[in-house]
């Protein structure tokens, strides 16, 4: 059974609850990252180890980490606070505490949800005190909102969506409960995150066909063709004079453009190149899209026509170059411990970000780094010996010979 790996960011209380639900999610492996305040999500996201997707326990950490999230090559999702959460919380208060709705103070993202729930159950004669929260709020303001209402006697119980607010109100000896996240909503949120991860992988696996065109009297060297094809896991054939055909996948081509491989190809070429890629569910569809994209190209430019007929380009002009900071303290520490150069550490991190699976073989890394097998194995040994990678299994791809070890990195690669 294929397992989807999901990083979960949440409060200690949420994480502990989720751990009790693990047995109901047999096809999902979860790695947990705990924060005391949702604002900490911004710093946590870059420290996440390789995974297939990220799940946030609420909208606040999701929105706070927007900038960091959008740099990731994997999808992310969050637990939405909906009518089910409000209804469950109000029902619990009604049964266990018998407190009138008008004596409650509630902080939440969308106050109108409470109104909808009360309208649905025909209780529109009274409403709780409500405070709308968003990523610009100050936790002290939310604490003061609840505290002032209780001190004045206007409310009896505070209901909060924020763990840090709950802790502070408890410290101030005020009556407070957490908003209840229903079990069904949590499980659905995790399953939806898994679906997003699988969809992202299936999109990456779509067929990509590429055309490389040169002047009629010019040829592309076999060495350059091998470098281009290996960088996108492609096979190639020579078509008409000055025209070469590549067969790859959408994910590999997208990574090549994202990591700026195109500029390297153009620099190594002895004459101007025109490059066009087409994406599709079949080879026929992808080939047609590549042919349709080719007329748009000019010397040393590339275009992509997707299966949705979206023309992307011209590359490399609209492609921002990604730089990994070699002066990042965590990279410097890893480099020192393993004696690997900062450049090699950065390349390994970039490999992890671009690889479609958390697991990989020495051959996968060798092809990406474009180094010898011996060099690759030395790098992996240093990582494994120092706990930055581990062997998770082995695969037997041939009837003879020794099995290939399967590796998994054990350090944050989203810095």
HUDA-V331609 format. One record per backbone hydrogen bond with DSSP energy under -0.5 kcal/mol. NH is the residue of the N-H (numbers start at 0). CO is the residue of the C=O. If there is no record, write none. Layout:
NH_CO + NH_CO
This chain:
3_26 + 5_3 + 5_28 + 6_52 + 7_30 + 8_6 + 8_54 + 9_7 + 9_32 + 14_10 + 15_11 + 16_12 + 17_13 + 18_14 + 19_15 + 19_16 + 20_17 + 21_18 + 23_20 + 24_21 + 27_24 + 28_3 + 29_27 + 30_5 + 32_7 + 34_9 + 39_36 + 40_37 + 41_38 + 42_39 + 43_39 + 44_40 + 45_41 + 46_43 + 47_44 + 49_410 + 51_4 + 52_4 + 53_74 + 54_6 + 55_76 + 56_8 + 61_57 + 62_58 + 63_59 + 64_60 + 65_62 + 68_64 + 69_65 + 70_67 + 71_68 + 74_51 + 76_53 + 78_55 + 79_77 + 81_79 + 85_81 + 86_82 + 87_83 + 88_84 + 89_85 + 90_86 + 91_87 + 92_88 + 93_89 + 94_90 + 95_91 + 96_92 + 97_92 + 98_92 + 102_99 + 103_100 + 104_156 + 105_128 + 106_158 + 107_130 + 110_108 + 112_109 + 113_110 + 114_110 + 115_111 + 116_112 + 117_113 + 118_114 + 119_115 + 120_116 + 121_118 + 122_117 + 125_122 + 128_103 + 130_105 + 132_107 + 136_133 + 140_137 + 141_137 + 142_138 + 143_139 + 144_140 + 145_141 + 146_142 + 147_143 + 148_144 + 149_145 + 150_146 + 151_147 + 152_149 + 153_148 + 154_148 + 155_102 + 156_102 + 157_174 + 158_104 + 159_157 + 159_176 + 162_160 + 165_161 + 166_162 + 167_163 + 168_164 + 169_165 + 170_166 + 171_167 + 172_169 + 173_168 + 176_157 + 178_159 + 181_179 + 185_181 + 186_182 + 187_183 + 188_184 + 189_185 + 190_186 + 191_187 + 192_188 + 193_189 + 194_190 + 195_191 + 196_192 + 197_193 + 198_194 + 199_195 + 200_196 + 201_197 + 202_198 + 203_199 + 204_200 + 205_202 + 206_279 + 207_247 + 208_277 + 209_245 + 210_275 + 211_243 + 212_210 + 212_273 + 213_241 + 217_214 + 224_220 + 225_221 + 226_222 + 227_223 + 228_224 + 229_225 + 230_226 + 231_227 + 231_228 + 232_229 + 233_228 + 234_246 + 236_244 + 238_236 + 238_242 + 242_239 + 243_211 + 244_236 + 245_209 + 246_234 + 247_207 + 248_231 + 249_205 + 250_203 + 252_248 + 253_249 + 254_250 + 255_251 + 256_252 + 257_253 + 258_254 + 259_256 + 260_255 + 261_255 + 263_259 + 264_260 + 265_261 + 266_262 + 267_263 + 268_264 + 273_212 + 274_300 + 275_210 + 276_302 + 277_208 + 278_304 + 279_206 + 285_281 + 286_282 + 287_283 + 288_284 + 289_285 + 290_286 + 291_287 + 292_288 + 293_289 + 294_290 + 295_292 + 296_293 + 299_272 + 300_272 + 300_297 + 301_314 + 302_274 + 303_311 + 304_276 + 305_303 + 305_309 + 308_305 + 310_308 + 311_303 + 311_309 + 313_301 + 314_301 + 317_313 + 318_315 + 319_317 + 322_320 + 324_322 + 325_323 + 327_324 + 331_327 + 332_328 + 333_329 + 334_330 + 335_331 + 336_332 + 337_333 + 338_334 + 339_334 + 344_340 + 345_341 + 346_342 + 347_343 + 348_344 + 349_345 + 350_346 + 351_347 + 352_348 + 353_349 + 354_350 + 359_406 + 361_404 + 364_360 + 365_361 + 366_362 + 367_363 + 368_364 + 369_365 + 370_365 + 375_371 + 376_372 + 377_373 + 378_374 + 379_375 + 380_376 + 381_377 + 382_378 + 383_379 + 384_380 + 385_381 + 386_383 + 387_382 + 388_382 + 389_407 + 391_389 + 391_405 + 392_405 + 394_403 + 396_394 + 403_394 + 405_392 + 406_359 + 407_389 + 408_357 + 409_387 + 412_47 + 413_45 + 413_47
